[in-house]
């Protein structure tokens, strides 16, 4: 599997993820636990990075068969 193929699969799996809910959770006053807020902020930043990044160089990934996503 190529790196670009894996990135495409990850993006496809995340397309219905409730990212706006998560972004709001990071700043919502109802959530008082600082760990919850930090985790929501971190996860939304990772989400943004997944959609804004492109591999500098496409390369072959040596994934075990169990990790081959999307083949089921």
N, C-alpha and C positions, 0 to 999 in steps of 0.2 A: 504494500500500500504506500502511496506517495503522501508526503506531508500535506499537500494541497487537498488531497482526497479526504484525509482525516479532518482537516479544518472544515471542509464543506459538510461532513457528517455531523461534526460538533455544532456547527451553526444551525443545521437543520433540526437537530434535537432541541436546541434552545429557542427556536422561533416562537413557541407559545409560552415561554417562561414569563411569569408576571413581573417583569423588571420594574415597571413603574411602582408597583406595590412595594418592592424591595427598596427602591430609591426613597420613597416616602417614609418607609419604616426607619431609615437612617436619621431622619430629622423630626419624626413625629414625637410630640411631647408625651403621648400616652405610653410610649416605651421608655421606661426609666432605667432599664438595665444597660449600662454602658457596653457590655459585651455584645448584646443583641445589636446595638447601633453600629459598633465597629465591624461586626460580621456582615451586616447588611451593606455597609459602605464598601467593605473589601469585595464582597461578591458582586456588587454592581460595577465596581471598577474593573474586575476581571471580565465581566460580561462585555463591557465597553471595549476592552482590549481585544477580546476575541473577534469582535466585529470590525475593529479598526485596523487590525494587523494583517499583513500578508507575509508569507515566508520570503525571506530575502533570496533563498535558493531552494528550489524544490528538490527533494531527495527521497530516497526509498527508506521506509521504516521497516524494521524487522520486528514485527509484532507477532507474538504467539497466536495460534489459531483462536484461542479463547478471547482474545482482545479484538478480533476482527469484527468491527461494528457494522451493522447494516446488512449482514449476510444472512440474517435469519428469515 
